[in-house]
Amino acid sequence: MADDFLNKPFGMNIKVPVKTIKQIEKTAQQHTGNIFEPLFNFINENQDVFTGSVANQIEQFNIMSFNIGSELRKGKTNGNFDVKG
C-alpha cells in the first residue's frame, strides 16, 4: 500500500524519485538507531541487573548477615560483642 502511495503522482503530477525514497529510509534508520542506541548500551552495561545476578548476590548477603547476627546473638563467638536484638 505504501509503495502505491509513493509511486502515485501528487500535486502537479510530480513523481517522487526512487533515490529520494531510499535516502528518506536511510535517514530514518539512522535517526531511529541513534534514539535507541543509548538504551541498548545501558542494557548491555547493566546486564547483571536484568538477568537477576545482582538480586541473587543481595539475597546471599542478606542470608550471611542474618546468620552472622544469629551466631552473635547466641554468644557462640570468641570476641566480646555487645549485640542486641
PDB file of N, CA, C and O in Angstrom:
ATOM      1  N   MET A   1       0.817  -1.179   0.000  1.00  0.00           N
ATOM      2  CA  MET A   1       0.000   0.000   0.000  1.00  0.00           C
ATOM      3  C   MET A   1       0.870   1.257   0.000  1.00  0.00           C
ATOM      4  O   MET A   1       0.583   2.220  -0.711  1.00  0.00           O
ATOM      5  N   ALA A   2       1.936   1.238   0.803  1.00  0.00           N
ATOM      6  CA  ALA A   2       2.808   2.411   0.864  1.00  0.00           C
ATOM      7  C   ALA A   2       3.517   2.624  -0.464  1.00  0.00           C
ATOM      8  O   ALA A   2       3.726   3.761  -0.889  1.00  0.00           O
ATOM      9  N   ASP A   3       3.890   1.521  -1.123  1.00  0.00           N
ATOM     10  CA  ASP A   3       4.556   1.657  -2.414  1.00  0.00           C
ATOM     11  C   ASP A   3       3.623   2.304  -3.443  1.00  0.00           C
ATOM     12  O   ASP A   3       4.049   3.144  -4.235  1.00  0.00           O
ATOM     13  N   ASP A   4       2.350   1.905  -3.422  1.00  0.00           N
ATOM     14  CA  ASP A   4       1.393   2.507  -4.349  1.00  0.00           C
ATOM     15  C   ASP A   4       1.236   3.991  -4.063  1.00  0.00           C
ATOM     16  O   ASP A   4       1.161   4.806  -4.983  1.00  0.00           O
ATOM     17  N   PHE A   5       1.185   4.337  -2.784  1.00  0.00           N
ATOM     18  CA  PHE A   5       1.019   5.739  -2.401  1.00  0.00           C
ATOM     19  C   PHE A   5       2.199   6.581  -2.861  1.00  0.00           C
ATOM     20  O   PHE A   5       2.015   7.688  -3.367  1.00  0.00           O
ATOM     21  N   LEU A   6       3.429   6.054  -2.684  1.00  0.00           N
ATOM     22  CA  LEU A   6       4.607   6.824  -3.046  1.00  0.00           C
ATOM     23  C   LEU A   6       4.816   6.894  -4.560  1.00  0.00           C
ATOM     24  O   LEU A   6       5.415   7.846  -5.059  1.00  0.00           O
ATOM     25  N   ASN A   7       4.332   5.907  -5.277  1.00  0.00           N
ATOM     26  CA  ASN A   7       4.536   5.892  -6.722  1.00  0.00           C
ATOM     27  C   ASN A   7       3.468   6.662  -7.486  1.00  0.00           C
ATOM     28  O   ASN A   7       3.638   6.948  -8.672  1.00  0.00           O
ATOM     29  N   LYS A   8       2.371   7.001  -6.819  1.00  0.00           N
ATOM     30  CA  LYS A   8       1.331   7.766  -7.491  1.00  0.00           C
ATOM     31  C   LYS A   8       1.736   9.229  -7.563  1.00  0.00           C
ATOM     32  O   LYS A   8       2.322   9.752  -6.615  1.00  0.00           O
ATOM     33  N   PRO A   9       1.438   9.889  -8.653  1.00  0.00           N
ATOM     34  CA  PRO A   9       1.742  11.310  -8.741  1.00  0.00           C
ATOM     35  C   PRO A   9       0.847  12.108  -7.800  1.00  0.00           C
ATOM     36  O   PRO A   9      -0.292  11.731  -7.524  1.00  0.00           O
ATOM     37  N   PHE A  10       1.391  13.211  -7.321  1.00  0.00           N
ATOM     38  CA  PHE A  10       0.592  14.061  -6.440  1.00  0.00           C
ATOM     39  C   PHE A  10       0.806  15.512  -6.832  1.00  0.00           C
ATOM     40  O   PHE A  10       1.739  15.837  -7.566  1.00  0.00           O
ATOM     41  N   GLY A  11      -0.054  16.367  -6.344  1.00  0.00           N
ATOM     42  CA  GLY A  11       0.092  17.788  -6.640  1.00  0.00           C
ATOM     43  C   GLY A  11      -0.026  18.050  -8.117  1.00  0.00           C
ATOM     44  O   GLY A  11      -1.082  17.838  -8.713  1.00  0.00           O
ATOM     45  N   MET A  12       1.049  18.510  -8.708  1.00  0.00           N
ATOM     46  CA  MET A  12       1.051  18.862 -10.128  1.00  0.00           C
ATOM     47  C   MET A  12       1.713  17.751 -10.930  1.00  0.00           C
ATOM     48  O   MET A  12       2.585  17.992 -11.766  1.00  0.00           O
ATOM     49  N   ASN A  13       1.270  16.514 -10.648  1.00  0.00           N
ATOM     50  CA  ASN A  13       1.781  15.328 -11.337  1.00  0.00           C
ATOM     51  C   ASN A  13       3.291  15.168 -11.169  1.00  0.00           C
ATOM     52  O   ASN A  13       3.998  14.832 -12.120  1.00  0.00           O
ATOM     53  N   ILE A  14       3.777  15.413  -9.949  1.00  0.00           N
ATOM     54  CA  ILE A  14       5.193  15.233  -9.653  1.00  0.00           C
ATOM     55  C   ILE A  14       5.374  13.853  -9.044  1.00  0.00           C
ATOM     56  O   ILE A  14       4.639  13.478  -8.131  1.00  0.00           O
ATOM     57  N   LYS A  15       6.328  13.107  -9.531  1.00  0.00           N
ATOM     58  CA  LYS A  15       6.573  11.756  -9.042  1.00  0.00           C
ATOM     59  C   LYS A  15       7.819  11.785  -8.149  1.00  0.00           C
ATOM     60  O   LYS A  15       8.821  12.416  -8.486  1.00  0.00           O
ATOM     61  N   VAL A  16       7.740  11.091  -7.005  1.00  0.00           N
ATOM     62  CA  VAL A  16       8.868  11.041  -6.079  1.00  0.00           C
ATOM     63  C   VAL A  16       9.903  10.065  -6.634  1.00  0.00           C
ATOM     64  O   VAL A  16       9.582   8.906  -6.896  1.00  0.00           O
ATOM     65  N   PRO A  17      11.148  10.529  -6.817  1.00  0.00           N
ATOM     66  CA  PRO A  17      12.182   9.639  -7.342  1.00  0.00           C
ATOM     67  C   PRO A  17      12.519   8.528  -6.341  1.00  0.00           C
ATOM     68  O   PRO A  17      12.433   8.725  -5.129  1.00  0.00           O
ATOM     69  N   VAL A  18      12.895   7.388  -6.854  1.00  0.00           N
ATOM     70  CA  VAL A  18      13.264   6.238  -6.013  1.00  0.00           C
ATOM     71  C   VAL A  18      14.467   6.586  -5.143  1.00  0.00           C
ATOM     72  O   VAL A  18      14.541   6.159  -3.991  1.00  0.00           O
ATOM     73  N   LYS A  19      15.401   7.350  -5.678  1.00  0.00           N
ATOM     74  CA  LYS A  19      16.590   7.746  -4.926  1.00  0.00           C
ATOM     75  C   LYS A  19      16.203   8.535  -3.673  1.00  0.00           C
ATOM     76  O   LYS A  19      16.791   8.347  -2.608  1.00  0.00           O
ATOM     77  N   THR A  20      15.216   9.412  -3.807  1.00  0.00           N
ATOM     78  CA  THR A  20      14.754  10.211  -2.673  1.00  0.00           C
ATOM     79  C   THR A  20      14.126   9.316  -1.612  1.00  0.00           C
ATOM     80  O   THR A  20      14.356   9.510  -0.418  1.00  0.00           O
ATOM     81  N   ILE A  21      13.339   8.344  -2.037  1.00  0.00           N
ATOM     82  CA  ILE A  21      12.711   7.417  -1.093  1.00  0.00           C
ATOM     83  C   ILE A  21      13.774   6.633  -0.343  1.00  0.00           C
ATOM     84  O   ILE A  21      13.655   6.444   0.868  1.00  0.00           O
ATOM     85  N   LYS A  22      14.811   6.173  -1.032  1.00  0.00           N
ATOM     86  CA  LYS A  22      15.883   5.426  -0.380  1.00  0.00           C
ATOM     87  C   LYS A  22      16.658   6.313   0.597  1.00  0.00           C
ATOM     88  O   LYS A  22      17.070   5.851   1.662  1.00  0.00           O
ATOM     89  N   GLN A  23      16.856   7.575   0.240  1.00  0.00           N
ATOM     90  CA  GLN A  23      17.530   8.498   1.146  1.00  0.00           C
ATOM     91  C   GLN A  23      16.689   8.735   2.403  1.00  0.00           C
ATOM     92  O   GLN A  23      17.230   8.834   3.505  1.00  0.00           O
ATOM     93  N   ILE A  24      15.384   8.826   2.238  1.00  0.00           N
ATOM     94  CA  ILE A  24      14.491   9.010   3.384  1.00  0.00           C
ATOM     95  C   ILE A  24      14.554   7.787   4.296  1.00  0.00           C
ATOM     96  O   ILE A  24      14.607   7.929   5.517  1.00  0.00           O
ATOM     97  N   GLU A  25      14.550   6.590   3.714  1.00  0.00           N
ATOM     98  CA  GLU A  25      14.648   5.364   4.508  1.00  0.00           C
ATOM     99  C   GLU A  25      15.961   5.321   5.286  1.00  0.00           C
ATOM    100  O   GLU A  25      15.979   4.986   6.470  1.00  0.00           O
ATOM    101  N   LYS A  26      17.058   5.661   4.610  1.00  0.00           N
ATOM    102  CA  LYS A  26      18.373   5.642   5.252  1.00  0.00           C
ATOM    103  C   LYS A  26      18.429   6.642   6.404  1.00  0.00           C
ATOM    104  O   LYS A  26      18.931   6.321   7.481  1.00  0.00           O
ATOM    105  N   THR A  27      17.921   7.833   6.185  1.00  0.00           N
ATOM    106  CA  THR A  27      17.911   8.864   7.227  1.00  0.00           C
ATOM    107  C   THR A  27      17.059   8.430   8.407  1.00  0.00           C
ATOM    108  O   THR A  27      17.450   8.617   9.559  1.00  0.00           O
ATOM    109  N   ALA A  28      15.902   7.856   8.129  1.00  0.00           N
ATOM    110  CA  ALA A  28      15.013   7.400   9.208  1.00  0.00           C
ATOM    111  C   ALA A  28      15.674   6.295  10.021  1.00  0.00           C
ATOM    112  O   ALA A  28      15.570   6.288  11.248  1.00  0.00           O
ATOM    113  N   GLN A  29      16.347   5.365   9.363  1.00  0.00           N
ATOM    114  CA  GLN A  29      17.027   4.286  10.075  1.00  0.00           C
ATOM    115  C   GLN A  29      18.153   4.827  10.944  1.00  0.00           C
ATOM    116  O   GLN A  29      18.347   4.359  12.066  1.00  0.00           O
ATOM    117  N   GLN A  30      18.889   5.795  10.444  1.00  0.00           N
ATOM    118  CA  GLN A  30      19.977   6.374  11.228  1.00  0.00           C
ATOM    119  C   GLN A  30      19.438   7.091  12.462  1.00  0.00           C
ATOM    120  O   GLN A  30      19.998   6.958  13.550  1.00  0.00           O
ATOM    121  N   HIS A  31      18.370   7.839  12.302  1.00  0.00           N
ATOM    122  CA  HIS A  31      17.817   8.603  13.419  1.00  0.00           C
ATOM    123  C   HIS A  31      17.196   7.683  14.463  1.00  0.00           C
ATOM    124  O   HIS A  31      17.381   7.891  15.662  1.00  0.00           O
ATOM    125  N   THR A  32      16.467   6.674  14.019  1.00  0.00           N
ATOM    126  CA  THR A  32      15.870   5.759  14.993  1.00  0.00           C
ATOM    127  C   THR A  32      16.953   4.948  15.686  1.00  0.00           C
ATOM    128  O   THR A  32      16.826   4.631  16.868  1.00  0.00           O
ATOM    129  N   GLY A  33      18.013   4.607  14.970  1.00  0.00           N
ATOM    130  CA  GLY A  33      19.126   3.892  15.601  1.00  0.00           C
ATOM    131  C   GLY A  33      19.791   4.749  16.661  1.00  0.00           C
ATOM    132  O   GLY A  33      20.149   4.245  17.726  1.00  0.00           O
ATOM    133  N   ASN A  34      19.962   6.030  16.393  1.00  0.00           N
ATOM    134  CA  ASN A  34      20.583   6.931  17.358  1.00  0.00           C
ATOM    135  C   ASN A  34      19.697   7.155  18.580  1.00  0.00           C
ATOM    136  O   ASN A  34      20.203   7.414  19.671  1.00  0.00           O
ATOM    137  N   ILE A  35      18.391   7.060  18.409  1.00  0.00           N
ATOM    138  CA  ILE A  35      17.484   7.248  19.540  1.00  0.00           C
ATOM    139  C   ILE A  35      17.601   6.073  20.508  1.00  0.00           C
ATOM    140  O   ILE A  35      17.671   6.278  21.720  1.00  0.00           O
ATOM    141  N   PHE A  36      17.622   4.866  19.997  1.00  0.00           N
ATOM    142  CA  PHE A  36      17.603   3.676  20.847  1.00  0.00           C
ATOM    143  C   PHE A  36      18.982   3.178  21.245  1.00  0.00           C
ATOM    144  O   PHE A  36      19.090   2.314  22.115  1.00  0.00           O
ATOM    145  N   GLU A  37      20.040   3.699  20.632  1.00  0.00           N
ATOM    146  CA  GLU A  37      21.397   3.235  20.938  1.00  0.00           C
ATOM    147  C   GLU A  37      21.770   3.430  22.405  1.00  0.00           C
ATOM    148  O   GLU A  37      22.328   2.504  22.994  1.00  0.00           O
ATOM    149  N   PRO A  38      21.498   4.580  23.036  1.00  0.00           N
ATOM    150  CA  PRO A  38      21.826   4.708  24.467  1.00  0.00           C
ATOM    151  C   PRO A  38      21.082   3.705  25.337  1.00  0.00           C
ATOM    152  O   PRO A  38      21.627   3.222  26.329  1.00  0.00           O
ATOM    153  N   LEU A  39      19.846   3.387  24.977  1.00  0.00           N
ATOM    154  CA  LEU A  39      19.089   2.400  25.741  1.00  0.00           C
ATOM    155  C   LEU A  39      19.745   1.028  25.659  1.00  0.00           C
ATOM    156  O   LEU A  39      19.892   0.348  26.674  1.00  0.00           O
ATOM    157  N   PHE A  40      20.135   0.623  24.463  1.00  0.00           N
ATOM    158  CA  PHE A  40      20.776  -0.674  24.296  1.00  0.00           C
ATOM    159  C   PHE A  40      22.135  -0.712  24.992  1.00  0.00           C
ATOM    160  O   PHE A  40      22.510  -1.742  25.552  1.00  0.00           O
ATOM    161  N   ASN A  41      22.872   0.394  24.966  1.00  0.00           N
ATOM    162  CA  ASN A  41      24.148   0.457  25.683  1.00  0.00           C
ATOM    163  C   ASN A  41      23.931   0.304  27.181  1.00  0.00           C
ATOM    164  O   ASN A  41      24.685  -0.404  27.849  1.00  0.00           O
ATOM    165  N   PHE A  42      22.893   0.972  27.722  1.00  0.00           N
ATOM    166  CA  PHE A  42      22.578   0.875  29.146  1.00  0.00           C
ATOM    167  C   PHE A  42      22.244  -0.566  29.522  1.00  0.00           C
ATOM    168  O   PHE A  42      22.699  -1.067  30.551  1.00  0.00           O
ATOM    169  N   ILE A  43      21.454  -1.222  28.693  1.00  0.00           N
ATOM    170  CA  ILE A  43      21.067  -2.610  28.977  1.00  0.00           C
ATOM    171  C   ILE A  43      22.291  -3.515  28.940  1.00  0.00           C
ATOM    172  O   ILE A  43      22.424  -4.400  29.785  1.00  0.00           O
ATOM    173  N   ASN A  44      23.181  -3.315  27.986  1.00  0.00           N
ATOM    174  CA  ASN A  44      24.387  -4.144  27.905  1.00  0.00           C
ATOM    175  C   ASN A  44      25.307  -3.915  29.094  1.00  0.00           C
ATOM    176  O   ASN A  44      25.881  -4.870  29.617  1.00  0.00           O
ATOM    177  N   GLU A  45      25.459  -2.672  29.531  1.00  0.00           N
ATOM    178  CA  GLU A  45      26.345  -2.369  30.656  1.00  0.00           C
ATOM    179  C   GLU A  45      25.787  -2.898  31.965  1.00  0.00           C
ATOM    180  O   GLU A  45      26.556  -3.276  32.848  1.00  0.00           O
ATOM    181  N   ASN A  46      24.478  -2.934  32.112  1.00  0.00           N
ATOM    182  CA  ASN A  46      23.828  -3.338  33.358  1.00  0.00           C
ATOM    183  C   ASN A  46      23.109  -4.668  33.212  1.00  0.00           C
ATOM    184  O   ASN A  46      22.050  -4.876  33.804  1.00  0.00           O
ATOM    185  N   GLN A  47      23.672  -5.550  32.440  1.00  0.00           N
ATOM    186  CA  GLN A  47      23.022  -6.818  32.151  1.00  0.00           C
ATOM    187  C   GLN A  47      22.837  -7.665  33.409  1.00  0.00           C
ATOM    188  O   GLN A  47      21.865  -8.415  33.500  1.00  0.00           O
ATOM    189  N   ASP A  48      23.744  -7.564  34.378  1.00  0.00           N
ATOM    190  CA  ASP A  48      23.618  -8.338  35.605  1.00  0.00           C
ATOM    191  C   ASP A  48      22.346  -7.982  36.363  1.00  0.00           C
ATOM    192  O   ASP A  48      21.740  -8.845  36.998  1.00  0.00           O
ATOM    193  N   VAL A  49      21.944  -6.737  36.303  1.00  0.00           N
ATOM    194  CA  VAL A  49      20.728  -6.315  36.993  1.00  0.00           C
ATOM    195  C   VAL A  49      19.510  -6.975  36.352  1.00  0.00           C
ATOM    196  O   VAL A  49      18.614  -7.438  37.057  1.00  0.00           O
ATOM    197  N   PHE A  50      19.472  -7.019  35.032  1.00  0.00           N
ATOM    198  CA  PHE A  50      18.310  -7.533  34.330  1.00  0.00           C
ATOM    199  C   PHE A  50      18.258  -9.055  34.323  1.00  0.00           C
ATOM    200  O   PHE A  50      17.175  -9.623  34.186  1.00  0.00           O
ATOM    201  N   THR A  51      19.396  -9.734  34.468  1.00  0.00           N
ATOM    202  CA  THR A  51      19.395 -11.200  34.493  1.00  0.00           C
ATOM    203  C   THR A  51      19.130 -11.747  35.880  1.00  0.00           C
ATOM    204  O   THR A  51      18.841 -12.935  36.022  1.00  0.00           O
ATOM    205  N   GLY A  52      19.220 -10.922  36.901  1.00  0.00           N
ATOM    206  CA  GLY A  52      18.937 -11.371  38.260  1.00  0.00           C
ATOM    207  C   GLY A  52      20.174 -11.678  39.075  1.00  0.00           C
ATOM    208  O   GLY A  52      20.047 -12.070  40.234  1.00  0.00           O
ATOM    209  N   SER A  53      21.361 -11.516  38.523  1.00  0.00           N
ATOM    210  CA  SER A  53      22.595 -11.799  39.262  1.00  0.00           C
ATOM    211  C   SER A  53      22.733 -10.900  40.479  1.00  0.00           C
ATOM    212  O   SER A  53      23.138 -11.357  41.548  1.00  0.00           O
ATOM    213  N   VAL A  54      22.405  -9.650  40.329  1.00  0.00           N
ATOM    214  CA  VAL A  54      22.528  -8.699  41.437  1.00  0.00           C
ATOM    215  C   VAL A  54      21.536  -9.064  42.540  1.00  0.00           C
ATOM    216  O   VAL A  54      21.875  -8.993  43.721  1.00  0.00           O
ATOM    217  N   ALA A  55      20.328  -9.448  42.172  1.00  0.00           N
ATOM    218  CA  ALA A  55      19.328  -9.844  43.175  1.00  0.00           C
ATOM    219  C   ALA A  55      19.809 -11.068  43.949  1.00  0.00           C
ATOM    220  O   ALA A  55      19.618 -11.149  45.162  1.00  0.00           O
ATOM    221  N   ASN A  56      20.429 -12.017  43.257  1.00  0.00           N
ATOM    222  CA  ASN A  56      20.960 -13.210  43.932  1.00  0.00           C
ATOM    223  C   ASN A  56      22.079 -12.838  44.896  1.00  0.00           C
ATOM    224  O   ASN A  56      22.141 -13.371  46.003  1.00  0.00           O
ATOM    225  N   GLN A  57      22.953 -11.943  44.496  1.00  0.00           N
ATOM    226  CA  GLN A  57      24.045 -11.519  45.374  1.00  0.00           C
ATOM    227  C   GLN A  57      23.497 -10.799  46.599  1.00  0.00           C
ATOM    228  O   GLN A  57      23.983 -11.021  47.708  1.00  0.00           O
ATOM    229  N   ILE A  58      22.506  -9.948  46.424  1.00  0.00           N
ATOM    230  CA  ILE A  58      21.904  -9.247  47.559  1.00  0.00           C
ATOM    231  C   ILE A  58      21.270 -10.252  48.515  1.00  0.00           C
ATOM    232  O   ILE A  58      21.397 -10.126  49.732  1.00  0.00           O
ATOM    233  N   GLU A  59      20.590 -11.244  47.961  1.00  0.00           N
ATOM    234  CA  GLU A  59      19.965 -12.271  48.800  1.00  0.00           C
ATOM    235  C   GLU A  59      21.022 -13.055  49.579  1.00  0.00           C
ATOM    236  O   GLU A  59      20.820 -13.364  50.753  1.00  0.00           O
ATOM    237  N   GLN A  60      22.143 -13.377  48.939  1.00  0.00           N
ATOM    238  CA  GLN A  60      23.232 -14.081  49.637  1.00  0.00           C
ATOM    239  C   GLN A  60      23.804 -13.230  50.762  1.00  0.00           C
ATOM    240  O   GLN A  60      24.094 -13.747  51.841  1.00  0.00           O
ATOM    241  N   PHE A  61      23.970 -11.933  50.523  1.00  0.00           N
ATOM    242  CA  PHE A  61      24.476 -11.047  51.579  1.00  0.00           C
ATOM    243  C   PHE A  61      23.482 -10.932  52.732  1.00  0.00           C
ATOM    244  O   PHE A  61      23.887 -10.873  53.893  1.00  0.00           O
ATOM    245  N   ASN A  62      22.196 -10.899  52.428  1.00  0.00           N
ATOM    246  CA  ASN A  62      21.188 -10.854  53.474  1.00  0.00           C
ATOM    247  C   ASN A  62      21.219 -12.122  54.322  1.00  0.00           C
ATOM    248  O   ASN A  62      21.125 -12.052  55.548  1.00  0.00           O
ATOM    249  N   ILE A  63      21.350 -13.270  53.681  1.00  0.00           N
ATOM    250  CA  ILE A  63      21.434 -14.536  54.413  1.00  0.00           C
ATOM    251  C   ILE A  63      22.680 -14.571  55.283  1.00  0.00           C
ATOM    252  O   ILE A  63      22.620 -14.985  56.441  1.00  0.00           O
ATOM    253  N   MET A  64      23.826 -14.133  54.723  1.00  0.00           N
ATOM    254  CA  MET A  64      25.068 -14.091  55.513  1.00  0.00           C
ATOM    255  C   MET A  64      24.909 -13.170  56.708  1.00  0.00           C
ATOM    256  O   MET A  64      25.334 -13.509  57.812  1.00  0.00           O
ATOM    257  N   SER A  65      24.306 -12.015  56.502  1.00  0.00           N
ATOM    258  CA  SER A  65      24.103 -11.061  57.575  1.00  0.00           C
ATOM    259  C   SER A  65      23.215 -11.657  58.664  1.00  0.00           C
ATOM    260  O   SER A  65      23.499 -11.502  59.852  1.00  0.00           O
ATOM    261  N   PHE A  66      22.148 -12.333  58.266  1.00  0.00           N
ATOM    262  CA  PHE A  66      21.257 -12.962  59.229  1.00  0.00           C
ATOM    263  C   PHE A  66      21.990 -14.039  60.022  1.00  0.00           C
ATOM    264  O   PHE A  66      21.864 -14.108  61.245  1.00  0.00           O
ATOM    265  N   ASN A  67      22.759 -14.882  59.324  1.00  0.00           N
ATOM    266  CA  ASN A  67      23.486 -15.963  60.001  1.00  0.00           C
ATOM    267  C   ASN A  67      24.531 -15.418  60.969  1.00  0.00           C
ATOM    268  O   ASN A  67      24.677 -15.939  62.075  1.00  0.00           O
ATOM    269  N   ILE A  68      25.247 -14.393  60.577  1.00  0.00           N
ATOM    270  CA  ILE A  68      26.260 -13.785  61.464  1.00  0.00           C
ATOM    271  C   ILE A  68      25.565 -13.172  62.684  1.00  0.00           C
ATOM    272  O   ILE A  68      26.020 -13.355  63.813  1.00  0.00           O
ATOM    273  N   GLY A  69      24.481 -12.457  62.463  1.00  0.00           N
ATOM    274  CA  GLY A  69      23.738 -11.865  63.575  1.00  0.00           C
ATOM    275  C   GLY A  69      23.186 -12.923  64.504  1.00  0.00           C
ATOM    276  O   GLY A  69      23.191 -12.747  65.722  1.00  0.00           O
ATOM    277  N   SER A  70      22.708 -14.029  63.938  1.00  0.00           N
ATOM    278  CA  SER A  70      22.176 -15.121  64.747  1.00  0.00           C
ATOM    279  C   SER A  70      23.256 -15.732  65.628  1.00  0.00           C
ATOM    280  O   SER A  70      23.032 -15.987  66.811  1.00  0.00           O
ATOM    281  N   GLU A  71      24.424 -15.963  65.051  1.00  0.00           N
ATOM    282  CA  GLU A  71      25.535 -16.535  65.821  1.00  0.00           C
ATOM    283  C   GLU A  71      25.999 -15.569  66.901  1.00  0.00           C
ATOM    284  O   GLU A  71      26.335 -15.993  68.008  1.00  0.00           O
ATOM    285  N   LEU A  72      26.021 -14.292  66.597  1.00  0.00           N
ATOM    286  CA  LEU A  72      26.437 -13.310  67.600  1.00  0.00           C
ATOM    287  C   LEU A  72      25.419 -13.233  68.738  1.00  0.00           C
ATOM    288  O   LEU A  72      25.797 -13.075  69.899  1.00  0.00           O
ATOM    289  N   ARG A  73      24.121 -13.344  68.408  1.00  0.00           N
ATOM    290  CA  ARG A  73      23.103 -13.298  69.458  1.00  0.00           C
ATOM    291  C   ARG A  73      23.155 -14.530  70.354  1.00  0.00           C
ATOM    292  O   ARG A  73      22.849 -14.449  71.543  1.00  0.00           O
ATOM    293  N   LYS A  74      23.543 -15.674  69.781  1.00  0.00           N
ATOM    294  CA  LYS A  74      23.666 -16.894  70.577  1.00  0.00           C
ATOM    295  C   LYS A  74      24.868 -16.828  71.511  1.00  0.00           C
ATOM    296  O   LYS A  74      24.917 -17.544  72.512  1.00  0.00           O
ATOM    297  N   GLY A  75      25.821 -15.986  71.197  1.00  0.00           N
ATOM    298  CA  GLY A  75      27.012 -15.845  72.028  1.00  0.00           C
ATOM    299  C   GLY A  75      28.058 -16.901  71.754  1.00  0.00           C
ATOM    300  O   GLY A  75      28.902 -17.165  72.610  1.00  0.00           O
ATOM    301  N   LYS A  76      28.024 -17.511  70.584  1.00  0.00           N
ATOM    302  CA  LYS A  76      28.993 -18.561  70.248  1.00  0.00           C
ATOM    303  C   LYS A  76      30.208 -17.989  69.520  1.00  0.00           C
ATOM    304  O   LYS A  76      30.730 -18.604  68.591  1.00  0.00           O
ATOM    305  N   THR A  77      30.646 -16.822  69.943  1.00  0.00           N
ATOM    306  CA  THR A  77      31.814 -16.219  69.298  1.00  0.00           C
ATOM    307  C   THR A  77      32.894 -16.043  70.344  1.00  0.00           C
ATOM    308  O   THR A  77      32.604 -16.011  71.540  1.00  0.00           O
ATOM    309  N   ASN A  78      34.118 -15.930  69.911  1.00  0.00           N
ATOM    310  CA  ASN A  78      35.263 -15.756  70.818  1.00  0.00           C
ATOM    311  C   ASN A  78      35.426 -14.295  71.228  1.00  0.00           C
ATOM    312  O   ASN A  78      36.050 -14.001  72.247  1.00  0.00           O
ATOM    313  N   GLY A  79      34.872 -13.389  70.443  1.00  0.00           N
ATOM    314  CA  GLY A  79      35.028 -11.968  70.735  1.00  0.00           C
ATOM    315  C   GLY A  79      34.039 -11.509  71.777  1.00  0.00           C
ATOM    316  O   GLY A  79      33.106 -12.236  72.118  1.00  0.00           O
ATOM    317  N   ASN A  80      34.235 -10.316  72.284  1.00  0.00           N
ATOM    318  CA  ASN A  80      33.341  -9.745  73.275  1.00  0.00           C
ATOM    319  C   ASN A  80      32.459  -8.711  72.568  1.00  0.00           C
ATOM    320  O   ASN A  80      32.794  -7.527  72.521  1.00  0.00           O
ATOM    321  N   PHE A  81      31.321  -9.174  72.014  1.00  0.00           N
ATOM    322  CA  PHE A  81      30.437  -8.322  71.242  1.00  0.00           C
ATOM    323  C   PHE A  81      29.209  -7.974  72.051  1.00  0.00           C
ATOM    324  O   PHE A  81      28.705  -8.797  72.815  1.00  0.00           O
ATOM    325  N   ASP A  82      28.734  -6.775  71.888  1.00  0.00           N
ATOM    326  CA  ASP A  82      27.507  -6.347  72.526  1.00  0.00           C
ATOM    327  C   ASP A  82      26.435  -6.229  71.449  1.00  0.00           C
ATOM    328  O   ASP A  82      26.232  -5.161  70.871  1.00  0.00           O
ATOM    329  N   VAL A  83      25.748  -7.348  71.189  1.00  0.00           N
ATOM    330  CA  VAL A  83      24.764  -7.385  70.116  1.00  0.00           C
ATOM    331  C   VAL A  83      23.390  -7.478  70.755  1.00  0.00           C
ATOM    332  O   VAL A  83      23.126  -8.386  71.543  1.00  0.00           O
ATOM    333  N   LYS A  84      22.528  -6.552  70.423  1.00  0.00           N
ATOM    334  CA  LYS A  84      21.169  -6.556  70.947  1.00  0.00           C
ATOM    335  C   LYS A  84      20.205  -6.805  69.787  1.00  0.00           C
ATOM    336  O   LYS A  84      20.420  -6.341  68.668  1.00  0.00           O
ATOM    337  N   GLY A  85      19.159  -7.536  70.077  1.00  0.00           N
ATOM    338  CA  GLY A  85      18.188  -7.717  69.029  1.00  0.00           C
ATOM    339  C   GLY A  85      17.514  -9.021  69.024  1.00  0.00           C
ATOM    340  O   GLY A  85      16.667  -9.274  68.168  1.00  0.00           O
TER     341      GLY A  85
END
